[in-house]
Amino acid sequence: MTIMLEELLREYMRSRGWTLATAESCTGGLVSDRITNVSGSSEYFPGGVVAYAYEAKVNLLGVSWDTLNEHGAVSAETVLEMARGARKLFNADIGISVSGIAGPTGGLPEKPVGTTWFGLVSGAGEWTRHFCWDGDRIQNKHYSSEAALQFVVDYLEGKLS
């Protein structure tokens, strides 16, 4: 039997006594939903923000208009600011963020449908990851939620450098 990422996350977070906050755009709260599907998640998950529009990213997470105008919502720069904002807002040890183009519309030549960026911020550093999914909208959201949880697990397992 394979342990689900959200259950593995619970074990790691509980053993460290750490907290995790989310900042989501294209996943629409799916990462937070998966985290809270695990009983006891309130011990390590104080909350998350779904910031879909630019205004929400700016007003709720403190993302800079300059960053959004220069790099767009789907960029390394934006996801780092989103993760910083979630971490600060919830006074969490770790902030994880995701922003992407779920599709089927919204793609550009330099950022096709499926392009997704992830940011992870902790007291130890800041990291980004980038993927380009090839599913439909629902599949791309699922892939992104899986990748976000895997990113946090990889961090907790010491796999980021």
C-alpha positions, 0 to 999 in steps of 0.5 A: 500500500502506497502512502499518500503524500498528504499523509506523509506530510502529516507525519513529517510536519507533526514530528518537527512541530512545524506549520505550512501555509499555502498560496494557490492560484491555478489549483483553486484550493486543491492543495489545501483541500488535500492537506485538510483531507487528513485528520489532525491537519489543523495542528500543522496547517493554519490556512491558505489563500486562493489568490486567482486574480492579480488584485488578490495576489497583491492585496492578500499576499503582498505580491508586487504589481511590478513583479506581476507586470514584468514577469506575469502571474505564472513565473518564478518571481511571482510564486516566490512572492506568493509563498513569502506572503502565505508564510508571513500571513499565517506565521508558518514555518513553510509557505508553498505556492502554485501559479499556472495555466490550467487550460484549455485557454490562456496559453501563450507561445512562451507560456503554453497551457500547462505551464506551472510554477511552484515556490517554496519558502522557509527559514532555510531558503527559497526554491522554485520548480517549473513543469509543463503539464499536458492534460486537460484542465482538471488533470493539470490541476491534479498534477499541480496539487501533486507536485506542490505536495511533493515539493514540500515532502522533498524539502522535508526529506532534505532533497532541496539544495 
